[in-house]
Amino acid sequence: MQNMLDQVSRTPRLWNILRWIVEAGFRGEHQVIARELAPFADRERRFLDFGCGTGEFAADFPPDRYVGMDLTMPYVAYAGATRTGSYSVMDGSALALEDASFDAALVLGVLHHLPDQLVRDCVAELHRVLKPGA
């Protein structure tokens, strides 16, 4: 079974379809994002999707203020070709982003896959790129 999942995960489109089915269309996640963004709808804010994968949640954000980053080039390429927003391949423990350049970050389904020290490094980078109080 794991071998089959590994094979499917190598193709972003197939992985997206599988996750869509398993996650019931990500309805819960989309609802939470909409609820959390509602108070900020009239403000100019920049959002970082840390570990964006295929960019599933990009449509929940204003396209000109959304930046998705992931370590996996095929996923970033897929997201850039099929979603709105801006995408980059980056190592989460060494983000090529300016200090205090984002108002909020979305981190879904990423950190639990990483070793503890890498999680600490990624959280430190998120803290660095988020504005004070974010």
N, C-alpha and C positions, 0 to 999 in steps of 0.2 A: 504494500500500500504506500509506504513512504517513497519508494522508487517512482511510483506513478505520480505522486504529488510533486516530487522533484522535477519530473519531466514536464508536467503541466506548468509549473512555476517558471520554467524557462521561456515560456511564451506569454507575454503580458496580456494579450487578448484573451487567451484561454483561462489564465489565472483570474482575470477580471470577471469572466463569466462564472467560473466556479465560485468565487467569493460572493458574487451577487446572489447566487442561489443559496449558498450556505448562510449568508448573513441577511437573508430576507430583504434584499434590495437596500441594505444599510439604512432602513427607515428610521430606526432609533437614533443612529448617529446623525443623520440629516436633521432630525427634529431637535436634538440637543444643540447642534451648531446654530440652527435658526433661532432658537430661544436665547442662546448666549450672545448672538450678534445683534439681536433686536434693539437693545439700548444704544448701540453705537451706529445705527443705520445712517444717521445724519452727520457723522464725523468722518474725517479723513484718517483712516487707520491702515497700516500695512500689516499683512498677515503672512506668517511663515508656516508652511505645511512641512513639518520635519518628518522625513520618511514618507513622502507623498505617494510612492508606488506608482500606480497607473493614473493618479490624479482624480480619483473618484470623488473627492470632496471639493474640487475646484469650483464647481458651479454654485456652491453655497456662499462663495465670497465674491466681492467686486473684482472683476478680472484685472483691472489695472492696479489693484492693491494686493494681489495674491502672488506669492512666490512659493513654488514647490521644489523641494530638494530631496534627492534620494541617492544612494550609493550605486544603484544598479542602472547602467546606461540604457539597456533595452526598455526598462520601465519609464525612464525619463523621456526617451525618444517617443514612446507610445503616448505618454501624457501630453507632450508638446504637440504631437500631431492630431490629437483627438479632443483636447480640452482647452479652455481659455486659461489665461494666466501666463506666468513666466516660470520656466523650469531649468534646473541646473543639476549636474552630477556633482555631489559633494560628500566628503567624509564628515559625518556628524560630530566627530571629535575635533575637527579643525575646519570650521566653517569659513569659507571665503566670503564673508559678509562683514560690513562695518559694525562697529560697536553701536549699541543702542539704536539700531535701525528698524526695529519692528515693534509694533504695539501688542501683538499677541502671537502665540504659536499653537498650532494644532499638532499633537503628538498622539497618534492612534496606532496601535498594533505594532509598535517598534521596539520599545525598550525591553520588554520581557524576553526578546530574542537575544539580547546582548549580555556578555559577561559583566559582572558588577563594576569593575574598574572602567570599562568602556561606557557604561551608563553614567557614572560619575563625570567622566570627561565630556560626554554629550550634554548633560545637564549644565555643566559649567559653561559650555559654549552657548547654550540657549540663554543662560543668564547674561552672558556677555552681549549677545545681539539684541536682547529685549531692552526696551526703554525702562528706566527706573519706574517702579510701581506697576509694571505690566504683569 
